[in-house]
Amino acid sequence: LTLKGAVFYTSETCPLCDKQLELFGESASEFLTIITCESPSQCPQGGVPAWTISQKTSYGFKNFNELSDLSGCRLE
């Protein structure tokens, strides 16, 4: 996802963000560009969790199939 320019927006008080990061496990920092928002102005207007992929923002928890569809990354 990082190679596709995807950005994941999170906050320290977001349980769904934690769930999203748990999906990737220890490899989250290897495959994701993660921005932790310390104020609402640092995140997309719709809140977190949020993904910006190909200049489009999508909100909420995403499973691997959804992220594959959004990014064009193949699942292997």
N, C-alpha and C positions, 0 to 999 in steps of 0.2 A: 504493500500500500504506500509506503514511503516513496518508492520509485515512481509511483503514479501521481505523486504530489498531494496525496490525501493528508488531511489534518484532522485530528481528533481533539475536540474541546471538552474539558472536564472541569470539575471544581472539587474541592476537598469535602464538600458537604452534599455530594450527589451519590446516593446509593446505586442508581442505574449506571452511573459512570464507573463505579467500582465493579459492578457486574460485567460491564463491557471489557474492562481491563483484565478481569479474571478469565474471560474467554480466551485471551491471548497468552495468559500465564506469564512465565518468566521471559518470553520472547517479545512482550509488548514493546519494550524500548527498541528492539531490533527492527521491528516491522512497522512501527507507528511513529508519526510525528505528533507529539502530545503537547497541547497547550493547556496549562492549568490556569484558569481564570481567577484572578484575585478580586476582580470587580466586574459587574455586569457589562461595562463598556468594553472589556477585553474579549467577550464572547459574542457569538451571533445573537441577534435580537430575540430569537425564539428560545434561548436558554440552552441548557446542557442536559444530557449528552448531545453533542452535535458533531457532524462530520461535514467537512468541506472537501468535495471530490470533483475535479473538473469544473471548478468555479461554481458548483451548485452545492447548497447546504441542505442537509437532511438531518432530521432531529429524531432522538430516541435511540434505544438499544437496537443494534443491528446484529443478526446472526451472520455466519460466514457466507451463506448463500446470498443474503441481501447485500453484503459488502462486495461480493463478487459481481453481482449485477450492476451495482453503482459504479464500480471502478474498472470493470473489464478484466480484473485479475482472475486467472483460472484457479480453481481449487484442485489440489493434487493430493 
